[in-house]
Amino acid sequence: MPKPIQILKSLSDDTRYRLVILLLEHDYCVGALSNQLGVSKPAVSQHLKILRNAGIVKGDKRGYFTHYYVDRNLLKEAARQLNELSNLPRGPSECLHSHSNNHSCGRKERKQNV
């Protein structure tokens, strides 16, 4: 199963995200997706390739055309993993750097108005 980062990267493009939304509603071939999105067929094919490599989209050959659909179980598993990530307990806030006068743990000190 692909890691959530692969799924998030593939969905980070607006066209691919819209493609997935369309494919959640109906199975479509490249031509129909091209018409729906207003994007060329070669561009749709490239986006589908990325989504297929991430495991999000799968295709079924129907006659001369391949109709694509979303693997909903994969999206649900990725959502479950992200939910687990958001529920990780927070530990104590301790900086592991050896402190010097020049190091402020990435925080800028505020200047006091006098």
Secondary structure, 3 states (H helix, E strand, C coil): CCCHHHHHHHHCCHHHHHHHHHHHHCCECHHHHHHHHCCCHHHHHHHHHHHHHCCCEEEEEECCEEEEEECHHHHHHHHHHHHHHHCCCCCCCCCCCCCCCCCCCCCCCCCCCC
